[in-house]
Amino acid sequence: MRIRKRTVLTLVAPALLALSVPALGETTIDSELQVSVAKGTKFVVQADVTMSNSGQVTLAGTLGSKQFSFKKKFKTKAGRSKSKTVKFTVDPKKIGLRDLTDTLILRAAVSAKEDGEAEPVTAVGGAALPPPLMIVPGLGNELPPDQFKLIYNPFRDALNENGGGVWIARGKRATIRTQKYFSTSFPIEQLGAAVAKQGAKMLKKSRLFARMDFIGQSTGGLVIRQAMVPIARGKGKGPVSLAGQVRQVFFMGAPQSGTPIAFLARQALIGTMDLPNGVRERALAEIQDSLVASVDSPTAASLAGLLLRPARKQGQTPPFLGVVDLFLPTYPFATIPVGANTTATIDLPTLTGLSGTPLTPILAGLNGVAPDPNTTYYALYYSDVIEATGAVRSVDGLDMIAFVAGGSSDSSLIQSVNGAGDGLATRTSTLMTAHPAWNAVLQALDLGPGLHSIDPARPSLPAYYNDPNVLGFILPRLLSPTTVSKQ
């Protein structure tokens, strides 16, 4: 597109014509203004300018709340038309911006005119620089580096490419990263502290922002919330926490209030603990097959494959048992028939009371921490399961009778409460309907049918990372000030 504005001299004396002075007003800006983010920290504004005489090119505008203006001379021989790209670099730090808590918006206008020309030619444009972004994946991300990159990096790169390359994806000063953590080996407090520490490093190295954004898939959402809870480090050091430093969190299928499948897995692990290793592994494999068959979900297969494992070392308490306990449901999660036409709602205290072993869900403590009032929370979830073939399944049945009472394994005898979900995290859990303080702040997006699990044999999973609706929802909110995204 050619943007051209010419000033016409309406009165010219013959004497001036005789001197052959070049006419003014040949200034043009020959394309739309090019505005981009460089190295995740600066703005670059470029304009293709043509002049027939020497003149001046000015960049003026606002960067956040700051006004700025820069000028550059344009030199050419009188009467000789010359075109060149005029480039300005706008560095927020040099303008005096520090400790930003929101996306930084640049609004710029480039004007160009020859010396003596009355009115300049002007073109306008703008760009956005978002805070640092960390993507925290789900359970079982302890994959070889090549496999980890194959599954997760395409999502990171898709965000950056569609956002105009506004983040730094590699190197020590990266402002977008996918965080690997040992999800099946350490308690959530340690996982949260590690993410908090890495997030603090990203903020420090950004040299500009005081708050950052997070995307958490499945367990990653729980780890992000834990990272915002202060944890004492001892030795006189301050607590590890990102409290007050998080602008937005996007939860993708996070089992915020646990999942009934974890209770089944726990019963299986406890019930087989005294068996010899080989026998125990075979028993757990049979239980896994039964569980997957009754729930009828590829997501359940993936989760069961992670949870139903014996100890890594002889004599060691299974590290996976702690992970299973993390997902124990904190809400009434099932109904059981009582009489001919009556059902009773059951929860974890009811079931553990029958076995004589009381359990306090780990998530009960985390869910009791109030949401940060300065953070915007989103909950993206699949309300049905979709197979790789495209077939949609509604997952409601849970075979708990065989585990709890040793009776029939007919899954129709017991049903999950509000079972709609992605095969692992029910809608109730994802939206935290049993926790009013959290439920009130979660801005929900029902994505319809999709898959939750990671299957290394099919690296296109889970569906969240490949869903254009997910990308289309998250990206505009990352690139906009939160005051805009809440409207």
VENSUL-V43386 format. One record per pair of residues at least 12 apart in sequence whose C-alpha atoms are under 7 Angstrom apart, sorted by the first residue. I is the first residue (numbers start at 0). J is the second residue. D is the distance in Angstrom with one decimal. If there is no record, write none. Layout:
i-><I/I>
j-><J/J>
d-><D/D>
This chain:
i-><0/0/1/1/2/2/2/2/3/3/3/4/4/5/5/5/6/6/7/21/21/23/23/24/25/25/26/26/26/26/26/26/26/27/27/27/27/28/28/28/28/28/29/29/30/31/32/32/32/32/32/33/33/34/34/34/35/36/36/38/39/39/39/39/41/41/41/41/42/42/42/43/43/43/44/44/44/45/45/45/45/46/46/46/47/47/47/47/48/48/48/48/49/49/49/49/50/50/50/50/51/51/51/51/51/52/52/52/52/52/52/53/53/53/53/53/53/54/54/54/54/54/54/55/55/55/55/55/55/55/56/56/56/56/56/56/56/56/57/57/57/57/57/57/58/58/58/58/58/59/59/59/60/60/60/61/61/61/62/62/62/62/63/63/63/97/97/98/98/98/99/99/99/100/100/100/101/101/101/102/102/102/102/102/102/102/103/103/103/104/104/104/105/105/105/106/106/106/107/107/107/108/108/108/108/109/109/109/110/127/128/128/129/129/130/130/130/130/131/131/131/131/131/131/132/132/132/132/132/132/133/133/133/133/133/133/133/134/134/134/134/134/134/135/135/135/135/135/135/136/136/136/136/137/137/137/137/138/138/138/139/139/139/140/140/141/141/149/150/150/154/158/158/162/172/172/174/174/183/183/183/184/186/187/188/190/191/191/191/191/192/192/192/194/195/195/195/195/196/209/210/210/210/211/211/211/212/212/212/212/213/213/213/214/214/214/215/215/215/216/216/216/216/217/217/217/217/218/218/220/220/221/221/226/226/227/227/227/228/228/243/245/246/246/246/247/247/247/248/248/248/249/249/249/250/250/250/251/251/251/251/252/252/252/252/252/252/253/253/254/254/254/255/255/255/256/256/256/256/256/256/256/257/257/257/257/257/258/258/258/258/258/259/259/259/261/261/261/262/263/263/264/264/264/265/265/266/268/280/283/287/290/293/293/293/293/294/294/294/296/298/298/298/298/298/299/299/301/301/301/306/306/324/324/325/325/325/327/328/328/329/329/329/330/330/331/331/331/332/332/332/332/333/333/333/333/333/333/334/334/334/334/335/335/336/369/370/376/376/376/377/377/377/378/378/378/378/378/379/379/379/379/380/380/380/381/381/381/381/381/381/381/382/382/382/382/382/382/382/382/383/383/383/383/383/383/384/384/384/384/384/385/385/385/391/393/394/394/394/395/395/395/395/396/396/396/396/396/397/397/397/397/398/398/421/421/421/449/450>
j-><30/31/29/30/27/28/29/30/27/28/120/27/120/24/25/26/24/118/24/77/78/113/116/116/50/51/49/50/51/111/112/113/120/48/49/50/120/46/47/48/49/120/47/48/47/122/45/46/122/123/124/45/46/124/125/126/126/128/165/167/165/166/167/174/88/89/90/91/88/89/90/87/88/89/86/87/88/84/85/86/87/84/85/86/82/83/84/85/82/83/84/85/80/81/82/83/80/81/82/113/77/78/79/80/81/75/76/77/78/79/113/73/74/75/76/113/114/72/73/74/112/113/114/70/71/72/73/111/112/113/70/71/72/73/109/110/111/112/69/70/71/109/110/111/70/107/108/109/110/107/108/109/106/107/108/105/106/107/103/104/105/106/103/104/105/207/208/207/208/209/207/208/209/208/209/210/130/480/481/127/128/129/130/478/479/480/127/128/129/126/127/128/125/126/127/124/125/126/123/124/125/121/122/123/124/121/122/123/122/478/165/478/477/478/208/210/211/212/174/175/201/202/211/212/174/175/176/211/212/213/175/176/177/178/212/213/214/176/177/178/213/214/215/177/178/214/215/216/219/215/216/217/219/216/217/218/219/182/183/218/182/183/305/179/182/180/181/458/458/459/464/470/474/474/204/205/201/205/318/319/322/318/321/222/225/222/222/223/225/226/226/239/240/226/226/239/240/241/239/244/244/245/246/244/245/246/245/246/247/248/247/248/249/248/249/250/249/250/251/250/251/252/253/251/252/253/254/253/254/250/253/253/255/240/241/240/241/242/240/242/373/374/373/374/375/374/375/376/375/376/377/376/377/378/377/378/379/378/379/380/463/379/380/381/424/429/451/424/429/424/428/429/428/429/431/328/329/330/362/428/429/431/326/327/328/329/428/326/327/328/423/424/327/328/332/323/326/327/327/399/402/306/307/323/320/323/402/307/309/307/303/398/396/397/398/410/394/396/397/422/422/423/450/451/452/422/423/452/453/454/319/323/360/361/360/361/362/360/347/360/360/362/363/346/433/344/345/346/345/346/415/416/345/346/413/414/415/416/413/414/415/416/412/413/412/436/437/440/441/442/441/442/443/430/441/442/443/444/443/444/445/446/444/445/446/420/421/445/446/447/448/449/419/420/421/426/445/446/447/448/419/420/421/447/448/449/421/422/448/449/450/448/449/450/448/419/418/419/422/414/415/418/419/410/411/413/414/415/410/413/414/415/410/413/449/450/451/462/462>
d-><5.3/6.5/4.9/5.4/6.5/5.6/5.8/6.4/4.9/6.3/6.9/6.6/5.6/4.9/6.3/7.0/4.8/6.9/6.7/6.6/5.1/7.0/6.1/6.3/5.8/5.8/5.5/4.6/6.9/6.9/6.0/6.7/6.8/5.8/5.2/6.8/6.4/6.7/5.6/4.6/6.4/6.9/5.4/6.1/6.3/7.0/6.2/5.4/6.2/6.3/5.8/5.1/6.5/6.6/6.1/6.1/6.3/6.9/5.4/6.0/5.5/4.8/5.2/6.9/6.9/5.9/4.9/6.6/5.8/5.0/6.5/5.8/4.7/6.2/5.8/5.1/6.4/6.5/5.6/4.5/6.3/5.5/5.3/6.6/6.9/5.7/4.4/6.3/5.5/5.6/6.1/6.9/6.7/5.4/4.2/6.6/5.5/5.5/6.6/6.8/6.5/5.2/5.1/4.0/6.2/5.7/6.2/4.8/5.9/6.8/5.9/5.4/4.4/5.1/7.0/5.7/6.2/6.0/5.0/6.5/5.7/3.8/4.6/6.9/5.8/4.6/5.3/5.8/5.8/6.3/5.8/5.3/6.3/6.7/7.0/5.7/4.3/6.7/5.7/4.4/6.4/5.6/5.2/6.3/6.3/6.8/5.7/4.5/6.6/5.8/5.5/6.6/5.4/4.4/6.0/6.0/5.3/6.6/7.0/5.9/4.6/6.5/5.6/5.4/6.6/5.1/6.7/5.5/4.6/4.5/6.2/4.4/5.4/6.1/5.5/5.0/6.7/5.6/6.9/6.6/5.7/4.3/6.0/6.4/6.0/5.1/5.7/5.0/6.2/6.0/4.6/6.5/5.2/5.3/6.2/6.2/4.5/7.0/5.7/5.4/5.7/6.7/5.7/4.2/6.4/5.6/5.4/6.3/6.5/6.0/6.1/6.9/6.3/5.5/6.1/6.7/5.1/6.6/4.5/5.8/6.8/6.8/5.0/6.2/6.1/4.7/6.7/6.0/4.8/5.6/5.7/5.2/5.9/6.7/6.5/5.0/6.4/6.2/4.6/6.1/5.9/4.7/5.9/6.0/5.2/6.2/4.7/6.4/4.8/6.0/5.0/7.0/5.0/5.2/4.8/4.5/4.8/5.5/7.0/5.6/6.0/6.5/6.9/6.6/6.8/7.0/6.0/6.8/5.3/6.8/5.5/7.0/6.7/6.9/5.8/6.8/6.4/6.7/6.6/5.9/6.1/5.6/6.8/6.4/6.5/6.3/5.0/6.4/4.8/4.1/5.6/5.8/6.8/6.1/4.9/6.3/5.4/5.5/6.7/6.2/4.3/5.0/5.7/6.4/5.0/5.6/5.9/5.5/4.9/6.0/6.3/4.8/6.3/5.7/4.7/6.1/6.1/5.0/6.0/6.0/4.5/6.1/6.1/6.1/5.1/3.9/6.2/6.0/7.0/5.5/5.4/6.9/6.6/5.6/5.9/5.1/4.6/4.5/5.7/6.3/6.9/6.0/7.0/4.9/6.3/5.4/4.7/5.9/6.4/5.0/6.2/6.2/4.8/6.2/6.0/4.8/5.9/6.3/4.9/5.9/6.8/6.1/4.7/7.0/6.4/6.3/6.9/6.7/5.7/4.8/5.5/5.3/5.4/5.4/6.3/5.6/5.4/6.8/6.6/4.5/6.9/6.1/4.3/5.1/4.0/6.3/6.1/5.8/6.0/5.1/6.4/5.8/6.8/6.0/6.7/5.4/5.6/5.5/5.8/6.6/6.6/6.5/6.2/7.0/6.8/6.2/6.5/6.6/6.8/6.0/5.9/6.8/6.9/6.5/5.9/6.2/6.7/5.7/5.7/5.8/5.5/6.3/6.8/5.9/4.8/6.3/6.3/5.9/6.8/6.8/5.9/6.5/6.6/6.6/6.8/5.3/6.2/5.6/6.9/6.9/6.3/6.9/6.1/6.3/6.1/6.5/5.6/4.2/6.5/5.7/5.5/5.1/5.5/6.9/6.7/5.5/4.2/5.0/5.8/5.5/6.4/6.7/6.5/5.0/6.7/6.7/6.3/6.4/5.2/6.3/5.2/4.6/5.8/6.8/5.9/5.9/4.6/6.2/5.9/4.8/6.2/6.9/6.5/5.5/5.9/5.7/5.1/6.0/5.1/5.1/5.3/5.5/5.3/4.1/5.7/6.7/6.5/6.9/5.2/5.8/6.1/5.2/5.2/6.1/4.2/6.3/5.0/6.1/5.1/5.1/5.7/5.3/4.8/5.9/6.6/6.6/6.5/6.3/6.0/6.1/5.7/4.7/6.6/5.5/6.3/6.8/5.1/6.4/5.5/6.3/5.8/6.4/4.4/6.8/6.4/5.9/5.8/5.9/5.1>
